[in-house]
Amino acid sequence: MKQSKLFLPTLREVPAEAEIVSHQLMVRAGLMRQLVSGVYTYLPLGYRVLRKVQQIVREEMDRAGAQEISMPAIQPAELWQETGRWDAYGPELMRLKDRHNRDFVLGPTHEEVVTGLVRDNLNTYKKLPINLYQIQTKYRDEVRPRFGVIRSREFIMKDAYSFDTTREGLDKSYQDMYDAYTRIFTRAGLTFRAVEADAGAIGGKGTHEFMALSEIGEDTIAYCTSCDYAANLEKAEVVYKSAEKRTASQAEMEKVATPDVKTIEQLMNHFDMEARQFIKALVFKADERFVVALVRGDHELNDVKLKNIVDANVLTMATEEELNKLGIPLGFVGPFNLPEDIEVYADFAIQDMNGAVAGANEKDYHYKNVVPGRDFTVKTYTDLRNIIEGDECPRCGGHIAFARGIEVGHVFKLGTRYSEKMGAKFLDENGKEQPMIMGCYGIGISRTVAACVEQNNDENGIIWPWSLAPYQIHVVPVNVKNEEQKQLADSIYEQLQKEGYEVLLDDRPERAGVKFKDADLIGLPIRVTVGGKAGEGLVECKVRKTGESKDVHVDELLTYVKELAASLQ
Amino acid sequence: MKQSKLFLPTLREVPAEAEIVSHQLMVRAGLMRQLVSGVYTYLPLGYRVLRKVQQIVREEMDRAGAQEISMPAIQPAELWQETGRWDAYGPELMRLKDRHNRDFVLGPTHEEVVTGLVRDNLNTYKKLPINLYQIQTKYRDEVRPRFGVIRSREFIMKDAYSFDTTREGLDKSYQDMYDAYTRIFTRAGLTFRAVEADAGAIGGKGTHEFMALSEIGEDTIAYCTSCDYAANLEKAEVVYKSAEKRTASQAEMEKVATPDVKTIEQLMNHFDMEARQFIKALVFKADERFVVALVRGDHELNDVKLKNIVDANVLTMATEEELNKLGIPLGFVGPFNLPEDIEVYADFAIQDMNGAVAGANEKDYHYKNVVPGRDFTVKTYTDLRNIIEGDECPRCGGHIAFARGIEVGHVFKLGTRYSEKMGAKFLDENGKEQPMIMGCYGIGISRTVAACVEQNNDENGIIWPWSLAPYQIHVVPVNVKNEEQKQLADSIYEQLQKEGYEVLLDDRPERAGVKFKDADLIGLPIRVTVGGKAGEGLVECKVRKTGESKDVHVDELLTYVKELAASLQ
């Protein structure tokens, strides 16, 4: 492609709305433009990258035996009512009405459509297992779209859905997808980890998120510095070991006036004690009932763990109004004198506490010398807190450290959640009806591009990995008015294309500085500069990633480029 | 691909909702399924065909120098208000609101988005011309979705937009697209014609529709049986030649009572005269004024021609209420005693009439012995009627015949319609601001697939042309339980794939009859049947299109298939 013809509006300035590097660079390097908050147009260069990701995904999905289909973006509300998600999904679900005033959604995901499709067209174990996927535009009305295409309202996803006859079959389908995802993100040049995530109420042994490691990631990953254990913060199990044999405190529990002393910090000052000596009590509404959760003052409650242990569909912090109704004073919550039907769940660490301080459930009062078990009753001690750096690895006993990640993929065992609600059944070998056992598997295509840019850049611009580069080689004649340079550059451009490389020729009559700046910004893997030594048949070959540069004679250029290309793939 | 694994639900019965053959076959052959009226899912086989069309389109668009981008489906209402189409588009435009109650549309087309994009990112003649295209999902809330994907609410289009600095530049961009479209539809195996269409108020020398010829087509094409002239009915010019020298009728105009005699048919009976002896007068509202149009009783008024001659944005038949206000009695309209500000436009053929019958503009009365010019005044004689079969070709003098067509493509000179409204300007060589001169070019991707099926089928199923076939060769072992057949079929399957063919292997343990029925229904170009002669190394090679069949030894199969393939491409 000749750059003079290419619609490639590069920018020197950083766009005001772009907070993170990948967003800035994707706009500056002319990959995309915003149409409206969270909605983007891909320009020619950006669309080439998108298509490369799509092609990798397609190849690996096909290799894993999945079959490509294409489902509609507009979906009738009835389908979503069948599964209850019409109500449950909330304002993130984009809705519209057609001319007959019929309700539709713009699909954020396709479980309903695909389950209905398979239900209506397949009914015997003989045709199973099957895995259907599509690469398609999805819609999600984010509260706060940001980070460019990392959190946008219209985005491209690959979503796949597997249907099996047995749990073991699902395990295999799941593993096939896990392996395919590993190949996909490896080929896309990402530094990533597959982390265990919470499967929520669905249960199922496994759900993994594929996280591109990045400081701007919105998710915290807990990983082991010794083994390959990695989990989402919400999922990472805390290993409980009773640290010391507890001896009951001699002292009786004692009520202390603590007017306006509410936070752990205020309590630490007031009592002159460490955070680990306080009991933090939190009231939650779990569906229709209320529960109290206890964690140590230096720990953070993990509400996903709580939600799972209390088996709630919806878990929310009790509001001040709700607390008032229960007669519980905000800031002084404790496990004492609670209404009878409120159960108390405590983190494992609570049972080792001795002489703790806890809210008295009475305005402006705390108890000190509290001994759990002696002074109040707990329904269950369990793992309720977030893991912290330095904690023990639940797999190997090593140490946990934190990293941040951008979720680029997710594999999920759905089980029979959708097939039962929608009646997607098959006849087994004995002619008996069984619900299909499903898995679902997503990859954020546009997000993968952004994650790649976030991981591969420097102060001058993007550094494309070979596999996603919009073009692989940038041929830059320094001065196109110099006939020698122009002709040499043209012939190199033709020659490299003939060899099968994707080549961009900067044939613009611009100053060398402008061209080099644009070349670095766009970040193609190899740059061949044709300049002053063109007369001697010498050109400069530069690797964007390493900055490594070498003068090469045009006769040896092809061989040298082949070597470079091999080292970069 | 092994058929036992393929999600390919074929049907023996004709789906009730499918009126036309292509719709029936696309459902029966497992290419697609309806989700809701006018909204379809493409199954694996159908999606493969879609992608083949997309690939042909992409290659030819790239070859023509166009650049691929991808614009969003959701577009802010403000953009559509800028061009006035938010109001003008009517209920076909799908609209929605986001969580902040902001208005959006689901794009039926992208003139607004692309004009805004180019306006904001390109401002000099040096970067022009440019042609941007995308292959993308579009939305149109059809009153009556039907004919499967021929008239659907969510569909895939290729849309392209060219930006030029001069009218001559636009002419070239237009011709490039015209040529690319000709190559595309030829490669897709369609029988088609590029027909002249009406450009409406925009003017511009050219707009062509690419019509796949088909009896189920909703558009009438007038074409010449001698030369390559073809035009849409609305556009086809009628050649006017004064047939006979008119001699004024001796008789005076005479008022005749014609109670309840209104239609041409009733008039013919009443007066015992031919249709061609009556003057049909019609009242239209042209924007804010009213006009009367006259055509001969045996002719049909062409309202597009009328709209152009009166230069109206909106032209509608006057309602009965409007006629009443004007004092014109429905059924007795004539060019007499009209309100002063109503102009009369007449078709050329009117001026040759002599002793005609026309409405008296008075309830239950007509005039006879009417002589146009003598008895009433006409503002303009012009071409106002639809061409009819047997009319003279406006290009070569040959004869016009009619055909029906499915519009699969459209090329259109937009001129400055959008660039002026949206301020998309460039600086010319003299530093002067000029509006960009635009063209737009669409191809219905999903519709092209349907048109192809409509043109290529027989009573047993689809007959795919080589270029669009989901697979090219169908290998069918008659009995997979026969080890000899199975092994031979497997090895042929492997061998053909190795040679680069796309092969479907029917490895299902089904009866031969079922397999052959499915094979004919799916309609791959070549079928290799491995049956009773497998032991002798003989297989049957059958061409779906011709039915031609031959026993071939497996050693010669590759050579024979190569020959067949060459003859089918």
Interface residues (C-beta under 8 A of the other chain):
Chain A: K5 L6 F7 P9 R33 L35 V36 V39 Y40 T41 Y42 L43 P44 Y47 R48 L50 G65 Q67 E68 I69 S70 M71 P72 A73 I74 Q75 P76 P91 E92 M94 R95 L96 D98 R99 L106 V113 G116 L117 D120 N121 L122 K127 I130 L132 T137 Y139 D141 V143 R153 E154
Chain B: K5 L6 F7 P9 R33 L35 V36 V39 Y40 T41 Y42 L43 P44 Y47 R48 L50 G65 Q67 E68 I69 S70 M71 P72 A73 I74 Q75 P76 P91 E92 M94 R95 L96 D98 R99 L106 V113 G116 L117 D120 N121 L122 K127 I130 L132 T137 Y139 D141 V143 R153 E154
